Amino acid sequence: MNDRYEAGAAGHGADPYELVGYDEYGRPVYRQVQARQQTYDPYAQQPPPAYDYGAGQQQHYGQGHDHDAYGAGAGQQQTGPQDPYGGPSRAAAHTARQAPEQTPHIPQQAGPADRDEAPAEPREDYRTEQFAFVEEPDGDSEDVIDWLKFTENRTERREEARRRARSRIVALAVVLALVAVGGFGYLWYAGKLPGLSSDGSEEGTATAAGAQKRDVIVVHLHDTKGGGTSTALLVDNTTTEEGATVLLPNALALTGDDGTTTTLAESVDDDGPDATREALDSVLGTDIEGTWRLDTPYLQNLVDLVGTVDVDTDTDVPDPQAEKKGQAPLVKQGEDQSLSGKAAVAYATYRASGEAQNAQLERFGQVMQAVLRKMSSDPQAATTTIETLAQILDPPLTDKDLGSFLAGLSDHAKGGDYATDLLPVRADGTLSAQAGADVVKKVLGGTAKSPDKDAAVSVSVQNATGVEDRTEKARVVLLNGGFTFLEGGTAGARATSKVVYADAGDKADAAEVARTLGLPETSVTRGSSPAGADVSVVLGQDYEPSSD
């Protein structure tokens, strides 16, 4: 009996423990080494417990003193197996001595549990993956967040769109207000507001025309082969953004340097560009900024530089270099005739036998407008064209000034805002009062400038006596008196004469004109005078020439 206990204790003590590692707190972890011939199955059925033959009580061998069956059942602490005859056996004593070596303490290491035992209550040992929903939101959470972001962004976009719409409305209102104010100011400045001016009001029309800004250059075409000159004014109206060519007949009467009456052609040949420019300013009320002398070879080169020009020709022009008569004309009559430089010069200077000079002048105007249509509207490119001509311009006009000026006119000509007008002049060189006013006032600015104190006073005479020769007799008297005579045409017969001056400074001159013509001082009155005239005279039936 005792041998069995000792064998069991020895067998239990022969199972060694070995170190397998350390737990998270640094304490050693052990495991029991199984016997080589026996494999321990923690889930296999355990062998039946041994019974004491004397007492018949169940005891577990190989267990530590903390798990004694009797101690657990009876509430008493047992130190080992009891001898059935009342005393401790040798096996129990041996077991008590070997217990500290056989059952070392294994921290946090639980032995295999029996299948029949109830599972131990689990510790509340929570792991990180149990809280994965905090760090890794599921798909539903992502959808909610995306929806909230979408809703917020759409709301912000709507608010931004409303702000932009309000800003556009405010900006549009400001622009419309500025346009309205600017349009009103322009109409007021140009004298086009209803009630402030009218087409039938001569004074209102002159004010509107005079308020406009114009740049004017005079061009003299010199025919180096056939002789003679042709003159035109190039006008750039920067207010109305329109251009014009005003053709000036050679018979236009001007006041020479010595105060005598001369013609435009004589002034160009004898007085020079400066004196001619000043004389034109005096008669037409212009402010000419420069003179462009254009000899026919330069006109030919200019046309060739811009390419051929298209002109509606009014006659055939023979070739000046043709050796035989009957050869094909250099320029054919017809619409949209393409003219080279040589043909353009021949057409611009052509004057048929017995033809008035105005016909040739109008052909020159056609060529000039056609050239402007072909020139570049870019100031730099137009300046390059002028520089290529290698002309020597009359000061103060420069290549850059002329190029920029012609570029502006080219822009008007290409846009259809360009016109060519012939200044109507009578056979004696004087301006027609009504016809001259249409061109002078509307195109050139409206009023003539006062002449220098040393210049002769210009007097326009209109015959209302009913006698045709009264005009010529008044002309002789005025010229002899040192005045410049301008014919004002005829009018319906009236009983009394009148002498009219426009500026207060011309009152004394008007009184002197009345005395020269033998008219009473009561005939002098202030009013409006025709363009180019300082004093205007209407001869009534009370006028009696001194030669009668």
Secondary structure as UniProt FT lines:
FT   HELIX           2..13
FT   STRAND          17..22
FT   TURN            24..25
FT   STRAND          28..32
FT   TURN            36..37
FT   TURN            42..43
FT   STRAND          50..51
FT   TURN            53..55
FT   STRAND          58..59
FT   TURN            61..62
FT   HELIX           65..67
FT   HELIX           69..74
FT   TURN            84..85
FT   HELIX           90..102
FT   TURN            107..108
FT   TURN            115..116
FT   HELIX           128..131
FT   HELIX           132..135
FT   HELIX           139..190
FT   TURN            195..196
FT   TURN            199..200
FT   HELIX           202..210
FT   STRAND          214..222
FT   TURN            224..226
FT   STRAND          229..237
FT   TURN            238..241
FT   STRAND          242..248
FT   TURN            250..251
FT   STRAND          253..255
FT   TURN            257..258
FT   STRAND          261..263
FT   HELIX           264..266
FT   HELIX           267..271
FT   HELIX           272..284
FT   STRAND          290..295
FT   HELIX           296..306
FT   STRAND          309..313
FT   TURN            320..321
FT   TURN            325..326
FT   STRAND          334..339
FT   HELIX           341..349
FT   TURN            353..354
FT   HELIX           357..374
FT   HELIX           379..389
FT   TURN            395..396
FT   HELIX           399..414
FT   TURN            415..416
FT   STRAND          418..422
FT   TURN            427..428
FT   HELIX           433..439
FT   HELIX           440..444
FT   TURN            453..454
FT   STRAND          458..463
FT   TURN            468..469
FT   HELIX           470..480
FT   TURN            481..482
FT   STRAND          484..490
FT   STRAND          498..501
FT   HELIX           504..506
FT   HELIX           507..517
FT   HELIX           521..523
FT   STRAND          524..526
FT   TURN            531..532
FT   STRAND          535..539
FT   TURN            541..542
FT   TURN            546..547
//
